[in-house]
Amino acid sequence: MNILTIPLRNIRRKPSKALLLLLVFSVGVMSIISLYQVSLVVGLSLEKKLTSFGANIVVSPATEKLSVSYGGFHMGDMLFDIQELSEDTTTRAIRSIGLQDRISAVAPKLVTMTKVADKAIALVGVRWQEERRIKSYWAANGKFPEHEDEILIGNQAASLLGLQAGNSLDIFDKKFTVSGILFETGGDDDSVIFMDIGKLQTLLGRPGATSFVEVSALCSGCPIEDIVSQIRVNLPNTSVKALQNVVNQRMASVRFVQKLAFSVSLVILVTAAAMVGLSMLSAVNERKKDIGILRSLGYGKSNIFLIFCLEAGMIGLVSGIIGYLGGYGASFKVLELLNIADGAKPLFSFGHLALTGLAFGLITMAATIYPALKGAAVEPSSALTAL
């Protein structure tokens, strides 16, 4: 019998109580692990969904602004020396940054003005695949363009021109079919005409030209400033801006989910640790005679303290391992019931398994400090008196 076998003997003496304590703490650990796994998957899924609601980075040509006034009369600001971006060069530079795995979509735009039915209107060329990814909230009466000779018209622009889905329209002496009318978005998209950017570049005689590029980036794994700075390094002569209000709103939603999971986990952890502490306190009161005998046999206060801590640590270690495995399995069922994973799966790691067992072993030992100190304070005379 030694300092390591005594805790095991104490556990075996009352197996039902030990198993009940193990079960309770394992359920607590399982709840924490499943919440942690679900919060990671939901956070990533939520961020991807929020990212699809628009761009959070805009890359545009560097411009110089001149404030014009004459005779005390201010005539406004004027931009000069405006350069267009090369679509291929700009897109390739953005896609090749170190944090390229955080880039969700890169949507180039070519903007120009034209007259349709004697009405001035903005014409925007886009890459439909990227544009649909960056603006998945779009919905249209009709369908989205599938060919170069099809266009999509914003709600206000369609009302102004008196157009409906299926109508034809002449732009730069070329006939286009209105494939759909964009439902009202409440933004600039309502008042413009969208068409394939390659077709617009050809019509304008500006192959590869781009007015600006919208970038949708996932920013939970790193600050958005890191992505912006890397784009600036690859595109030194451009203006790269992060739409901080958009980023902050998205990250606030993601952090809310994670903080909620953390708060619930903390409550569960404190409750489980308190139960372990109360159980060990009860064990100290039940084993006063045993403690006194051990003290009379030469075991010091530090040995008695260590025995109780090791007993609780063993329960915490086993509970941590069982709880991690159970929580990992339960997280699949929770995600299935909530139907919010979007194909993402919880991650299993042997390193995390070992770390969880060790962490919860230490937590149960910490919860046993007071009962262990109380047990260590029992004097040998208690056992001799009882005998």
C-alpha positions in Angstrom: 0.0 0.0 0.0 1.4 3.4 -1.1 0.5 6.9 -2.0 -0.8 5.8 -5.4 -2.7 2.6 -4.5 -4.6 4.2 -1.6 -6.7 6.5 -3.8 -7.6 3.5 -6.0 -8.6 1.4 -3.0 -10.8 4.3 -1.7 -12.5 4.4 -5.1 -13.1 0.6 -5.1 -14.5 0.6 -1.6 -17.6 2.5 -2.7 -17.9 1.8 -6.4 -21.5 3.1 -6.7 -20.6 6.5 -5.3 -17.5 6.7 -7.4 -19.4 5.7 -10.6 -22.1 8.2 -9.8 -19.5 11.0 -9.4 -17.8 9.8 -12.6 -21.1 9.8 -14.5 -22.1 13.3 -13.3 -18.7 14.8 -14.1 -18.5 13.0 -17.5 -21.9 14.4 -18.5 -20.7 17.9 -17.5 -17.5 17.4 -19.6 -19.5 16.0 -22.5 -21.8 19.0 -22.4 -18.9 21.4 -22.5 -17.1 19.6 -25.3 -20.2 19.3 -27.4 -21.0 23.0 -26.9 -17.4 23.8 -27.9 -17.5 21.7 -31.0 -20.9 23.1 -32.0 -19.8 26.7 -31.4 -16.8 26.2 -33.7 -18.8 24.7 -36.5 -21.7 27.2 -36.1 -19.3 30.1 -35.9 -17.6 29.1 -39.1 -21.0 28.4 -40.8 -22.4 31.7 -39.6 -19.4 33.6 -40.8 -19.6 32.1 -44.2 -23.3 32.9 -44.4 -22.7 36.5 -43.3 -19.8 36.8 -45.7 -22.1 36.0 -48.6 -24.1 39.1 -47.8 -21.6 41.4 -49.4 -18.0 42.5 -49.7 -15.9 43.6 -46.7 -12.9 44.8 -48.7 -12.8 47.1 -51.8 -9.8 47.4 -54.1 -9.9 50.5 -56.4 -7.3 52.5 -58.4 -5.3 55.1 -56.5 -6.7 58.5 -57.3 -5.8 62.1 -56.5 -8.5 64.6 -55.5 -8.3 68.3 -56.3 -10.6 70.9 -54.5 -11.6 73.4 -57.2 -12.7 77.0 -56.3 -12.6 80.3 -58.1 -13.4 83.8 -56.8 -14.4 82.4 -53.4 -16.9 80.1 -55.1 -16.4 76.4 -54.3 -17.0 74.2 -57.3 -16.5 70.9 -55.6 -13.8 68.2 -55.6 -12.5 66.7 -58.8 -10.7 63.4 -59.3 -7.9 63.3 -61.9 -5.3 60.9 -63.2 -7.8 58.0 -62.7 -6.3 54.6 -63.8 -8.2 51.4 -64.4 -7.2 48.1 -62.9 -6.2 45.1 -64.9 -8.8 42.4 -64.1 -6.4 39.4 -64.5 -3.5 41.1 -62.7 -5.6 42.3 -59.8 -7.6 39.1 -59.3 -4.4 37.0 -59.4 -2.6 39.3 -56.9 -5.5 39.1 -54.4 -5.8 35.3 -54.8 -2.1 34.8 -54.2 -1.7 36.5 -50.8 -0.5 34.5 -47.8 -4.0 34.4 -46.3 -5.6 33.3 -49.6 -7.5 30.6 -47.8 -9.5 33.4 -46.1 -10.6 34.9 -49.4 -14.2 33.8 -50.2 -14.9 35.7 -53.4 -13.3 38.2 -55.7 -15.8 40.2 -57.8 -14.4 42.7 -60.4 -16.6 45.5 -61.6 -16.5 47.7 -64.7 -18.7 50.8 -64.4 -19.7 53.2 -67.1 -22.6 55.5 -68.1 -24.8 55.1 -71.1 -28.1 56.3 -72.5 -31.0 54.0 -72.8 -34.2 55.3 -74.3 -32.8 58.8 -73.9 -32.3 58.2 -70.2 -28.9 58.3 -68.6 -28.2 55.1 -66.6 -25.2 53.3 -65.0 -24.0 50.1 -66.6 -22.0 47.6 -64.5 -20.1 44.7 -65.8 -19.6 41.7 -63.5 -18.4 38.1 -63.4 -21.6 36.4 -62.6 -20.2 33.4 -60.7 -18.2 35.6 -58.3 -21.0 38.3 -58.1 -23.6 35.7 -57.1 -21.2 34.3 -54.4 -20.6 37.8 -52.9 -24.3 38.8 -53.1 -26.2 35.6 -52.4 -29.1 37.7 -51.0 -30.0 38.7 -54.5 -33.3 37.5 -55.9 -34.8 38.3 -59.3 -38.2 38.2 -61.1 -37.1 36.0 -63.9 -33.7 34.4 -63.9 -30.1 35.5 -63.7 -28.1 35.9 -66.9 -26.5 32.8 -68.3 -25.2 34.2 -71.6 -23.3 37.3 -72.7 -26.3 38.8 -74.5 -28.5 38.7 -71.3 -28.7 41.4 -68.7 -30.1 41.9 -65.2 -31.8 45.2 -64.4 -32.3 46.8 -60.9 -35.8 47.4 -59.7 -35.7 51.2 -60.0 -34.0 51.1 -63.4 -36.6 48.7 -64.8 -39.4 51.0 -63.6 -37.7 54.0 -65.1 -37.2 52.3 -68.5 -40.6 50.5 -68.4 -39.0 47.0 -68.8 -40.0 43.5 -67.8 -38.2 40.2 -67.9 -38.1 38.9 -71.4 -38.0 42.3 -73.1 -35.2 43.4 -75.4 -33.0 46.4 -75.0 -30.4 48.1 -77.2 -27.1 49.0 -75.5 -24.3 50.5 -77.6 -26.2 49.4 -80.7 -26.2 45.8 -79.5 -29.4 43.9 -78.7 -29.7 42.4 -75.2 -32.4 40.3 -73.5 -33.6 41.2 -70.0 -33.3 37.9 -68.3 -34.6 39.2 -65.0 -35.6 42.2 -62.8 -33.7 42.4 -59.5 -35.9 42.6 -56.5 -35.5 45.8 -54.5 -32.3 45.7 -52.3 -32.5 49.2 -50.9 -29.0 50.0 -52.3 -27.2 51.2 -55.4 -28.0 47.9 -57.2 -31.6 49.0 -57.7 -30.7 51.8 -60.2 -28.2 50.1 -62.5 -28.0 47.5 -65.3 -25.8 44.5 -64.9 -24.2 42.6 -67.7 -21.2 40.3 -68.3 -18.0 42.2 -67.7 -16.2 40.6 -70.7 -19.0 41.7 -73.0 -18.9 45.3 -71.6 -15.1 45.4 -72.0 -15.5 44.4 -75.7 -18.2 47.0 -76.3 -16.1 49.8 -74.7 -12.9 48.7 -76.4 -11.2 48.3 -73.0 -10.2 44.6 -72.8 -9.3 43.5 -69.2 -10.4 46.9 -67.7 -11.8 47.0 -64.2 -13.1 50.0 -62.3 -12.8 48.3 -58.8 -12.8 44.9 -57.2 -15.0 43.8 -54.3 -13.5 41.1 -52.0 -15.3 39.0 -49.5 -13.0 37.7 -46.8 -13.5 35.3 -43.9 -12.0 37.2 -40.9 -12.5 35.0 -37.8 -9.1 33.4 -38.1 -7.2 36.6 -38.3 -7.7 40.4 -38.2 -9.1 41.9 -41.4 -6.2 44.3 -41.3 -3.8 41.4 -42.0 -5.7 40.5 -45.2 -5.8 44.2 -46.3 -2.1 44.7 -45.7 -1.2 41.6 -47.7 -3.3 42.8 -50.6 -1.6 46.2 -50.4 1.8 44.5 -50.6 0.7 42.7 -53.8 -1.1 45.7 -55.2 1.1 48.7 -54.1 -0.5 51.3 -56.5 -4.1 50.8 -55.5 -6.4 51.8 -52.7 -7.4 48.9 -50.5 -10.1 49.7 -47.9 -11.8 47.5 -45.3 -15.4 48.2 -44.7 -15.0 48.1 -40.9 -18.6 48.5 -40.0 -19.5 45.4 -42.1 -16.6 43.5 -40.6 -17.5 44.5 -37.0 -21.1 43.6 -37.4 -20.2 40.1 -38.8 -17.6 39.4 -36.2 -20.0 40.6 -33.4 -22.5 37.9 -34.5 -19.8 35.2 -34.6 -18.4 36.2 -31.2 -21.9 36.3 -29.7 -22.3 32.6 -30.5 -18.9 31.7 -29.1 -19.4 33.8 -25.9 -22.8 32.2 -25.3 -21.3 28.7 -25.6 -18.4 29.7 -23.3 -20.8 31.2 -20.7 -23.0 28.0 -20.6 -19.8 25.8 -20.4 -18.5 27.9 -17.5 -21.7 27.4 -15.5 -21.6 23.6 -16.2 -18.0 23.4 -15.2 -18.5 25.3 -11.9 -21.5 23.2 -11.0 -19.6 19.9 -11.8 -16.5 21.1 -9.8 -18.7 22.1 -6.9 -20.3 18.6 -6.8 -16.8 17.0 -6.8 -15.8 19.2 -3.9 -18.9 18.4 -1.9 -18.5 14.7 -2.6 -14.8 14.8 -1.4 -15.8 16.8 1.7 -18.3 14.1 2.5 -15.6 11.5 2.0 -13.3 13.3 4.5 -16.0 13.2 7.1 -16.6 9.5 6.5 -12.9 8.6 6.6 -11.7 10.4 9.7 -10.8 7.1 11.3 -8.9 5.9 8.3 -7.1 9.3 8.1 -6.2 9.1 11.7 -4.8 5.5 11.3 -2.7 6.6 8.3 -1.4 9.6 10.3 -0.5 7.2 13.2 1.4 5.0 10.7 3.6 7.9 9.7 1.8 9.5 6.9 2.2 13.3 7.0 -0.3 16.0 6.4 1.1 16.5 2.9 0.6 12.7 2.2 -3.1 12.9 3.3 -3.6 16.0 1.2 -2.1 14.3 -1.9 -4.2 11.2 -1.4 -7.5 13.1 -1.7 -6.2 15.2 -4.6 -5.0 12.1 -6.5 -8.4 10.4 -5.9 -10.3 13.4 -7.3 -7.7 13.8 -10.1 -8.2 10.2 -11.3 -11.9 10.7 -11.5 -11.4 14.0 -13.4 -8.9 12.4 -15.8 -11.2 9.5 -16.7 -14.2 11.8 -16.8 -12.4 14.2 -19.2 -11.5 11.3 -21.6 -15.0 9.8 -21.5 -16.6 13.3 -21.7 -14.5 14.3 -24.7 -15.4 11.2 -26.7 -19.1 11.5 -25.7 -19.2 15.2 -26.5 -17.5 14.7 -29.9 -20.1 12.1 -30.8 -23.0 14.2 -29.4 -22.0 17.3 -31.4 -22.8 15.4 -34.6 -26.3 14.8 -33.4 -26.8 18.4 -32.2 -25.6 19.8 -35.6 -27.9 17.4 -37.4 -30.9 18.4 -35.3 -30.1 22.1 -35.7 -29.4 21.7 -39.4 -26.8 24.5 -39.4 -23.5 22.8 -40.1 -23.6 23.4 -43.9 -21.3 20.3 -44.5 -18.8 21.3 -41.8 -17.9 18.6 -39.2 -16.5 18.7 -35.7 -12.8 18.0 -35.5 -11.3 15.1 -33.4 -7.8 15.4 -32.1 -5.9 13.0 -29.9 -3.9 16.0 -28.6 -7.1 17.7 -27.5 -8.3 14.4 -26.0 -5.2 14.1 -23.8 -5.3 17.8 -23.0 -9.0 17.6 -22.0 -8.3 14.6 -19.7 -5.3 16.4 -18.1 -7.2 19.8 -17.8 -10.3 18.2 -16.1 -8.0 16.1 -13.8 -6.4 19.3 -12.6 -9.8 21.0 -12.2 -11.1 18.3 -10.0 -7.9 18.4 -8.0 -8.4 22.1 -7.5 -12.0 21.6 -6.4 -10.7 19.2 -3.8 -8.2 21.5 -2.2 -10.5 22.5 0.7 -11.7 19.0 1.5 -8.1 17.7 1.2 -6.8 20.4 3.6 -9.6 19.5 6.1 -8.6 15.8 5.8 -5.0 16.6 6.3 -5.8 18.5 9.5 -7.2 15.3 11.2 -4.9 14.3 14.1 -3.7 10.7 14.8 -5.4 10.9 18.2 -8.8 10.8 16.4 -8.2 7.2 15.2 -6.7 6.1 18.6 -9.7 7.5 20.5 -12.2 5.8 18.1 -10.4 2.5 18.6 
